[in-house]
């Protein structure tokens, strides 16, 4: 089976990633490029892009690339550790992310994610550890989701 195109993957972006505007630019098992166009809602009160956006981009890009590589083996990928260091602020333009895989293990993958501004300056660096686990059976996942819905409605 061929890997999905960037256009297909961007069509799959939902939830929190869609809310903040994540867009993939390129992807492979070894590297992912993504970006987010800055809007007012990305800024903290001092006018700087919120650091949580950088961490979210890093986790999403590393998790997605890992998941695409392991799903054919019946596995899934989830963030295990996210350590983001901030070097300089971004206030406008586009946040650019380059995630590079550093280690592919049986149960964990390690990624370094560089966050830069429109001028190519390094603004943040994230070390991301992704856990690789067996994917839950579809029937169990559907049942768990139904149970969560019932619990949230007080049933």
N, C-alpha and C positions, 0 to 999 in steps of 0.2 A: 504494500500500500504506500502510495506517495505521500510525502509530508504535505500538510495543508499550506496553501499560499498565505502570504501576509494579509491579503485582502480577506481571505476566509477567516483567518484568526481574528482580525479586527472585527468581523461580523459576529464573532462569538463573545466579544468582551461585554460583560454585563456587570451588574451589582456595583460594588464600590469602585472598581476600575473604570467602569463607564461613567460613574458619577464625577470622578476627578478628571476624566478625559484622556486616559491612556490610549496611545496609538502605537502599534508596532511598526517598525520601519524595515527590519530584516531579522531573520532567525535561522539558527541551525542548532545542532546538538552542542556546539562548542561556544556559540556567541549569539547574543540577542541585542538588537538596537531598538530603542523605543523613545518616545517623546511625549511631552504634555505641554500644550500651549497655555501660558499663564493667564488666568482670569482673576478678578478681584477676590473671589471666594477661596483662592489658594493662598492668600496673604494673611499673615498674622497681624496684630494691631500696629506693629512698627513698620508695616509695608513690605516686609521680606516674605518670600515664599516660605511657608511653614515647613519645618524640617521633616514632619511626618509624611509630607508628600514625597520627599526623596526616599524615605524608608519604604513607603508603599510601592513606589515604582520598582525599587530594587527587589523587593520580595515577589512582586508579581512577575517580573521578567525571569528571574531565576526559577521560580516555581513552574511557570509555563513551559520553559525550555526543558526542564527536567521531566515534567509530566508527559510532554510530547515524545520524549525519548523512551520512557518506560511503560507507557500505556499498552503497547503491543505485547508486553510480557505480563499483562494483568496486574500492573502496579499503578500506584498513584503517588503524587508528590505533594508534600506540605512543608511549609516553613518551620524550621526547628530553632534557628537562631538568626538574629538580625542585629548587627553591630554597625551603626552608621556614625562616621566622623564628619564634621562640617568644617570646611576650610574658608569658604567665602559665600556671601549671600547671592541670591538671584532675586531681582525685583520685577523684571519684565521679560517679555520675549518667550522663549521656549526652553523647557528643561529637557536636556538630552541625556539618555542613559545608554551605557555600553556595558553589558554583562558578559564576563568571560568565565567559562568553566575552568576551574583549577584542579578539581579532583572528581573522578567518577568512581564511587565505591558501590558496593552491593546494597548498602542501606542508607548511605548518605552521600550527597554531592556537595561540593564546595564551590562557591562563585565569588568573584570580586566584581563589584558594580561601580563604575565611575559615573558620577553625575556632573555634567558640565553645562555651561551657559552658551549663548549664541556665539560668543567669541572663542569657544573651545577651551575656556579656563576651567580647571578642575575645581568644583565647588563642594563636593562631598564624595566620600568613598565608603562603600558598604561591603562588609564580609558577610555573606549569606550562606547559611547551612540549610540544605534541603533534605528532609527525611524521605526515603523511598519505602513505601509500605504496600502490602497487598491491597488491591482495590476491593472495596466492599461489594458483595454480590448485589446486582441491580434490585432484586426483590427485597433484600434486607434494607437497602438504602431507601427504597420507596416506603417501606413500612416505618422506618425510623422517621422519615419526613412527615408521614401522616400522624405518627404519635406526637411529634413536636407540635403540630398544628392543633391537635386535640388538647394538649397540655396548655398551650398559650391561650386557648379559649375557655380555660377553666373546666374542661371535661375530664 
